[in-house]
Amino acid sequence: MSITLARRALLGALALPALAATRARAEAPFPSRPVRLIYPFAPGVGDGLARAVAEVARETLGQPIVVENKPGANTMIGAEAAARAPKDGYTLGWVATSTLALNPNLYPAITY
């Protein structure tokens, strides 16, 4: 009876890579839909650079990159929107490094 159990374990171990490969083939190639770029400033405040980067990324990825302006609260609204987005790779956050470094010192209750 232990031989049967060992044989089952071996067959199960051999079947796992095949199942993993089947799952990987079943997923759509990335990117298969538009990508969102959250820009934490108002339109016209340097978002020309973000839109230029989005255009280059669109040409590279073959999918539209939608720049979404989310200004306010010293960039915390945009940062929170990016942090709370689904973790699927279809949402990017534009980071302002100076405010990202300063905000924890200025605001005691950061939600992202």
Secondary structure, 3 states (H helix, E strand, C coil): CHHHHHHHHHHHHHHHHHHHHHHHHHCCCCCCCCEEEEECCCCCCCHHHHHHHHHHHHHHHCCCEEEEECCCHHHHHHHHHHHHCCCCCCEEECCCHHHHHHHHHHCCCCCC
